[in-house]
């Protein structure tokens, strides 16, 4: 009799839970963006006969239901607690934590992707930059510093550099690996912290043959707190936030920033964006296809083309120490075939390709 009552109660509770979550999912409005994960969430798929027959509809429906599940963030928190706190897993969805520093596994090395990146850069050089002083540098991701000593898998950074070097004969390599440490990166984010980059900016300028130095310029530090980086949301654990610091002075405040896509002017730093979806957008308003920064107080008349991913936004203001103009090009957002429609290459003396190892290992986004 007792077993029958237990079974009946269990069945009723199970039904109530399933019914409750079903109703909750139905009545809850869809969310466009996950602030914690810094990404757009899947929306309800459109039904078509073709999508049904080829299976796309059900794949999109599964992604939609996972992204829009009621109390999704609470379940993510619970899963992370179970993984790290109870089960003592070394990583959760490739996210791992070492001494309060969050990183994401990047493994294995995708040699074809690295070769694709080298071919893309070489193609741009051959098409546009034959008469321009060109260099490239590879930014190590946080795994370079954290993974080997803590038992995590990491890509073969030496092999990556070798592939790039062998396939980019006309573009000189500026080695910055030993100029960085884990302390130069945010603990909760993928990116480096600008206030730690003055010496690195000097090395890059010297590597490009530029005699100017960022270290010869006075900067004022501006702090924004709390900064919860992209890895913080992905980890779904409680860790002390970072402080986002940006370096400014009168020249940088007066610099003109032109967005070629929207045909509008802006500023190097946009502190109001710190409170938006991605606080890192403080630097040059985030990711844009083509942006030109002009320094009216420059004592030089040199221009730099900076082909970059998101890391370039925070170091570009420091590189202005050696240039009167820098045009930042994000090949993930603009096709390399269309660059001459926006850029007069005769106005530039130098070109720098500056990419993180994660971008090179997943380079098919470069257009």
Secondary structure as a PSIPRED ss2 file (coil, helix, strand):
# PSIPRED VFORMAT (PSIPRED V4.0)

   1 X C   1.000  0.000  0.000
   2 X H   0.000  1.000  0.000
   3 X H   0.000  1.000  0.000
   4 X H   0.000  1.000  0.000
   5 X H   0.000  1.000  0.000
   6 X H   0.000  1.000  0.000
   7 X H   0.000  1.000  0.000
   8 X H   0.000  1.000  0.000
   9 X H   0.000  1.000  0.000
  10 X H   0.000  1.000  0.000
  11 X H   0.000  1.000  0.000
  12 X H   0.000  1.000  0.000
  13 X H   0.000  1.000  0.000
  14 X H   0.000  1.000  0.000
  15 X H   0.000  1.000  0.000
  16 X H   0.000  1.000  0.000
  17 X H   0.000  1.000  0.000
  18 X H   0.000  1.000  0.000
  19 X H   0.000  1.000  0.000
  20 X H   0.000  1.000  0.000
  21 X H   0.000  1.000  0.000
  22 X H   0.000  1.000  0.000
  23 X H   0.000  1.000  0.000
  24 X H   0.000  1.000  0.000
  25 X H   0.000  1.000  0.000
  26 X H   0.000  1.000  0.000
  27 X H   0.000  1.000  0.000
  28 X C   1.000  0.000  0.000
  29 X C   1.000  0.000  0.000
  30 X C   1.000  0.000  0.000
  31 X C   1.000  0.000  0.000
  32 X C   1.000  0.000  0.000
  33 X E   0.000  0.000  1.000
  34 X E   0.000  0.000  1.000
  35 X C   1.000  0.000  0.000
  36 X C   1.000  0.000  0.000
  37 X C   1.000  0.000  0.000
  38 X C   1.000  0.000  0.000
  39 X E   0.000  0.000  1.000
  40 X E   0.000  0.000  1.000
  41 X C   1.000  0.000  0.000
  42 X C   1.000  0.000  0.000
  43 X C   1.000  0.000  0.000
  44 X C   1.000  0.000  0.000
  45 X C   1.000  0.000  0.000
  46 X C   1.000  0.000  0.000
  47 X C   1.000  0.000  0.000
  48 X C   1.000  0.000  0.000
  49 X H   0.000  1.000  0.000
  50 X H   0.000  1.000  0.000
  51 X H   0.000  1.000  0.000
  52 X H   0.000  1.000  0.000
  53 X H   0.000  1.000  0.000
  54 X H   0.000  1.000  0.000
  55 X C   1.000  0.000  0.000
  56 X H   0.000  1.000  0.000
  57 X H   0.000  1.000  0.000
  58 X H   0.000  1.000  0.000
  59 X H   0.000  1.000  0.000
  60 X H   0.000  1.000  0.000
  61 X H   0.000  1.000  0.000
  62 X H   0.000  1.000  0.000
  63 X H   0.000  1.000  0.000
  64 X H   0.000  1.000  0.000
  65 X H   0.000  1.000  0.000
  66 X H   0.000  1.000  0.000
  67 X H   0.000  1.000  0.000
  68 X C   1.000  0.000  0.000
  69 X C   1.000  0.000  0.000
  70 X C   1.000  0.000  0.000
  71 X C   1.000  0.000  0.000
  72 X H   0.000  1.000  0.000
  73 X H   0.000  1.000  0.000
  74 X H   0.000  1.000  0.000
  75 X H   0.000  1.000  0.000
  76 X H   0.000  1.000  0.000
  77 X H   0.000  1.000  0.000
  78 X H   0.000  1.000  0.000
  79 X H   0.000  1.000  0.000
  80 X H   0.000  1.000  0.000
  81 X H   0.000  1.000  0.000
  82 X H   0.000  1.000  0.000
  83 X H   0.000  1.000  0.000
  84 X H   0.000  1.000  0.000
  85 X H   0.000  1.000  0.000
  86 X H   0.000  1.000  0.000
  87 X C   1.000  0.000  0.000
  88 X C   1.000  0.000  0.000
  89 X C   1.000  0.000  0.000
  90 X C   1.000  0.000  0.000
  91 X C   1.000  0.000  0.000
  92 X E   0.000  0.000  1.000
  93 X C   1.000  0.000  0.000
  94 X C   1.000  0.000  0.000
  95 X E   0.000  0.000  1.000
  96 X E   0.000  0.000  1.000
  97 X E   0.000  0.000  1.000
  98 X E   0.000  0.000  1.000
  99 X C   1.000  0.000  0.000
 100 X C   1.000  0.000  0.000
 101 X E   0.000  0.000  1.000
 102 X E   0.000  0.000  1.000
 103 X E   0.000  0.000  1.000
 104 X E   0.000  0.000  1.000
 105 X C   1.000  0.000  0.000
 106 X C   1.000  0.000  0.000
 107 X C   1.000  0.000  0.000
 108 X C   1.000  0.000  0.000
 109 X C   1.000  0.000  0.000
 110 X C   1.000  0.000  0.000
 111 X H   0.000  1.000  0.000
 112 X H   0.000  1.000  0.000
 113 X H   0.000  1.000  0.000
 114 X H   0.000  1.000  0.000
 115 X H   0.000  1.000  0.000
 116 X H   0.000  1.000  0.000
 117 X H   0.000  1.000  0.000
 118 X H   0.000  1.000  0.000
 119 X H   0.000  1.000  0.000
 120 X H   0.000  1.000  0.000
 121 X H   0.000  1.000  0.000
 122 X H   0.000  1.000  0.000
 123 X H   0.000  1.000  0.000
 124 X H   0.000  1.000  0.000
 125 X H   0.000  1.000  0.000
 126 X H   0.000  1.000  0.000
 127 X H   0.000  1.000  0.000
 128 X H   0.000  1.000  0.000
 129 X C   1.000  0.000  0.000
 130 X C   1.000  0.000  0.000
 131 X C   1.000  0.000  0.000
 132 X C   1.000  0.000  0.000
 133 X E   0.000  0.000  1.000
 134 X E   0.000  0.000  1.000
 135 X E   0.000  0.000  1.000
 136 X E   0.000  0.000  1.000
 137 X E   0.000  0.000  1.000
 138 X E   0.000  0.000  1.000
 139 X E   0.000  0.000  1.000
 140 X C   1.000  0.000  0.000
 141 X C   1.000  0.000  0.000
 142 X C   1.000  0.000  0.000
 143 X H   0.000  1.000  0.000
 144 X H   0.000  1.000  0.000
 145 X H   0.000  1.000  0.000
 146 X H   0.000  1.000  0.000
 147 X C   1.000  0.000  0.000
 148 X H   0.000  1.000  0.000
 149 X H   0.000  1.000  0.000
 150 X H   0.000  1.000  0.000
 151 X C   1.000  0.000  0.000
 152 X C   1.000  0.000  0.000
 153 X C   1.000  0.000  0.000
 154 X C   1.000  0.000  0.000
 155 X C   1.000  0.000  0.000
 156 X C   1.000  0.000  0.000
 157 X H   0.000  1.000  0.000
 158 X H   0.000  1.000  0.000
 159 X H   0.000  1.000  0.000
 160 X H   0.000  1.000  0.000
 161 X H   0.000  1.000  0.000
 162 X H   0.000  1.000  0.000
 163 X H   0.000  1.000  0.000
 164 X H   0.000  1.000  0.000
 165 X H   0.000  1.000  0.000
 166 X H   0.000  1.000  0.000
 167 X C   1.000  0.000  0.000
 168 X C   1.000  0.000  0.000
 169 X C   1.000  0.000  0.000
 170 X C   1.000  0.000  0.000
 171 X C   1.000  0.000  0.000
 172 X E   0.000  0.000  1.000
 173 X E   0.000  0.000  1.000
 174 X C   1.000  0.000  0.000
 175 X C   1.000  0.000  0.000
 176 X C   1.000  0.000  0.000
 177 X H   0.000  1.000  0.000
 178 X H   0.000  1.000  0.000
 179 X H   0.000  1.000  0.000
 180 X C   1.000  0.000  0.000
 181 X C   1.000  0.000  0.000
 182 X H   0.000  1.000  0.000
 183 X H   0.000  1.000  0.000
 184 X H   0.000  1.000  0.000
 185 X E   0.000  0.000  1.000
 186 X C   1.000  0.000  0.000
 187 X C   1.000  0.000  0.000
 188 X C   1.000  0.000  0.000
 189 X C   1.000  0.000  0.000
 190 X C   1.000  0.000  0.000
 191 X C   1.000  0.000  0.000
 192 X E   0.000  0.000  1.000
 193 X C   1.000  0.000  0.000
 194 X H   0.000  1.000  0.000
 195 X H   0.000  1.000  0.000
 196 X H   0.000  1.000  0.000
 197 X C   1.000  0.000  0.000
 198 X H   0.000  1.000  0.000
 199 X H   0.000  1.000  0.000
 200 X H   0.000  1.000  0.000
 201 X H   0.000  1.000  0.000
 202 X H   0.000  1.000  0.000
 203 X H   0.000  1.000  0.000
 204 X H   0.000  1.000  0.000
 205 X H   0.000  1.000  0.000
 206 X H   0.000  1.000  0.000
 207 X H   0.000  1.000  0.000
 208 X C   1.000  0.000  0.000
 209 X C   1.000  0.000  0.000
 210 X C   1.000  0.000  0.000
 211 X C   1.000  0.000  0.000
 212 X C   1.000  0.000  0.000
 213 X C   1.000  0.000  0.000
 214 X H   0.000  1.000  0.000
 215 X H   0.000  1.000  0.000
 216 X H   0.000  1.000  0.000
 217 X C   1.000  0.000  0.000
 218 X C   1.000  0.000  0.000
 219 X C   1.000  0.000  0.000
 220 X E   0.000  0.000  1.000
 221 X E   0.000  0.000  1.000
 222 X E   0.000  0.000  1.000
 223 X E   0.000  0.000  1.000
 224 X E   0.000  0.000  1.000
 225 X E   0.000  0.000  1.000
 226 X E   0.000  0.000  1.000
 227 X E   0.000  0.000  1.000
 228 X C   1.000  0.000  0.000
 229 X C   1.000  0.000  0.000
 230 X H   0.000  1.000  0.000
 231 X H   0.000  1.000  0.000
 232 X H   0.000  1.000  0.000
 233 X H   0.000  1.000  0.000
 234 X H   0.000  1.000  0.000
 235 X H   0.000  1.000  0.000
 236 X C   1.000  0.000  0.000
 237 X C   1.000  0.000  0.000
 238 X C   1.000  0.000  0.000
 239 X C   1.000  0.000  0.000
 240 X C   1.000  0.000  0.000
 241 X C   1.000  0.000  0.000
 242 X E   0.000  0.000  1.000
 243 X E   0.000  0.000  1.000
 244 X E   0.000  0.000  1.000
 245 X E   0.000  0.000  1.000
 246 X E   0.000  0.000  1.000
 247 X E   0.000  0.000  1.000
 248 X E   0.000  0.000  1.000
 249 X C   1.000  0.000  0.000
 250 X H   0.000  1.000  0.000
 251 X H   0.000  1.000  0.000
 252 X H   0.000  1.000  0.000
 253 X H   0.000  1.000  0.000
 254 X H   0.000  1.000  0.000
 255 X C   1.000  0.000  0.000
 256 X E   0.000  0.000  1.000
 257 X E   0.000  0.000  1.000
 258 X E   0.000  0.000  1.000
 259 X E   0.000  0.000  1.000
 260 X C   1.000  0.000  0.000
 261 X C   1.000  0.000  0.000
 262 X C   1.000  0.000  0.000
 263 X C   1.000  0.000  0.000
 264 X E   0.000  0.000  1.000
 265 X E   0.000  0.000  1.000
 266 X E   0.000  0.000  1.000
 267 X C   1.000  0.000  0.000
 268 X C   1.000  0.000  0.000
 269 X E   0.000  0.000  1.000
 270 X C   1.000  0.000  0.000
 271 X H   0.000  1.000  0.000
 272 X H   0.000  1.000  0.000
 273 X H   0.000  1.000  0.000
 274 X H   0.000  1.000  0.000
 275 X H   0.000  1.000  0.000
 276 X C   1.000  0.000  0.000
 277 X C   1.000  0.000  0.000
 278 X C   1.000  0.000  0.000
 279 X H   0.000  1.000  0.000
 280 X H   0.000  1.000  0.000
 281 X H   0.000  1.000  0.000
 282 X H   0.000  1.000  0.000
 283 X E   0.000  0.000  1.000
 284 X C   1.000  0.000  0.000
 285 X C   1.000  0.000  0.000
 286 X C   1.000  0.000  0.000
 287 X C   1.000  0.000  0.000
 288 X C   1.000  0.000  0.000
 289 X C   1.000  0.000  0.000
 290 X E   0.000  0.000  1.000
 291 X E   0.000  0.000  1.000
 292 X E   0.000  0.000  1.000
 293 X E   0.000  0.000  1.000
 294 X E   0.000  0.000  1.000
 295 X C   1.000  0.000  0.000
 296 X C   1.000  0.000  0.000
 297 X C   1.000  0.000  0.000
 298 X C   1.000  0.000  0.000
 299 X C   1.000  0.000  0.000
 300 X C   1.000  0.000  0.000
 301 X C   1.000  0.000  0.000
 302 X C   1.000  0.000  0.000
 303 X E   0.000  0.000  1.000
 304 X E   0.000  0.000  1.000
 305 X E   0.000  0.000  1.000
 306 X E   0.000  0.000  1.000
 307 X E   0.000  0.000  1.000
 308 X E   0.000  0.000  1.000
 309 X C   1.000  0.000  0.000
 310 X C   1.000  0.000  0.000
 311 X C   1.000  0.000  0.000
 312 X H   0.000  1.000  0.000
 313 X H   0.000  1.000  0.000
 314 X H   0.000  1.000  0.000
 315 X H   0.000  1.000  0.000
 316 X H   0.000  1.000  0.000
 317 X H   0.000  1.000  0.000
 318 X H   0.000  1.000  0.000
 319 X H   0.000  1.000  0.000
 320 X H   0.000  1.000  0.000
 321 X H   0.000  1.000  0.000
 322 X H   0.000  1.000  0.000
 323 X C   1.000  0.000  0.000
 324 X C   1.000  0.000  0.000
 325 X E   0.000  0.000  1.000
 326 X E   0.000  0.000  1.000
 327 X E   0.000  0.000  1.000
 328 X E   0.000  0.000  1.000
 329 X E   0.000  0.000  1.000
 330 X C   1.000  0.000  0.000
 331 X C   1.000  0.000  0.000
 332 X C   1.000  0.000  0.000
 333 X C   1.000  0.000  0.000
 334 X C   1.000  0.000  0.000
 335 X C   1.000  0.000  0.000
 336 X H   0.000  1.000  0.000
 337 X H   0.000  1.000  0.000
 338 X H   0.000  1.000  0.000
 339 X H   0.000  1.000  0.000
 340 X H   0.000  1.000  0.000
 341 X H   0.000  1.000  0.000
 342 X C   1.000  0.000  0.000
 343 X C   1.000  0.000  0.000
 344 X C   1.000  0.000  0.000
 345 X H   0.000  1.000  0.000
 346 X H   0.000  1.000  0.000
 347 X H   0.000  1.000  0.000
 348 X C   1.000  0.000  0.000
 349 X C   1.000  0.000  0.000
 350 X E   0.000  0.000  1.000
 351 X E   0.000  0.000  1.000
 352 X E   0.000  0.000  1.000
 353 X E   0.000  0.000  1.000
 354 X E   0.000  0.000  1.000
 355 X E   0.000  0.000  1.000
 356 X E   0.000  0.000  1.000
 357 X H   0.000  1.000  0.000
 358 X H   0.000  1.000  0.000
 359 X H   0.000  1.000  0.000
 360 X H   0.000  1.000  0.000
 361 X H   0.000  1.000  0.000
 362 X C   1.000  0.000  0.000
 363 X H   0.000  1.000  0.000
 364 X H   0.000  1.000  0.000
 365 X H   0.000  1.000  0.000
 366 X C   1.000  0.000  0.000
 367 X C   1.000  0.000  0.000
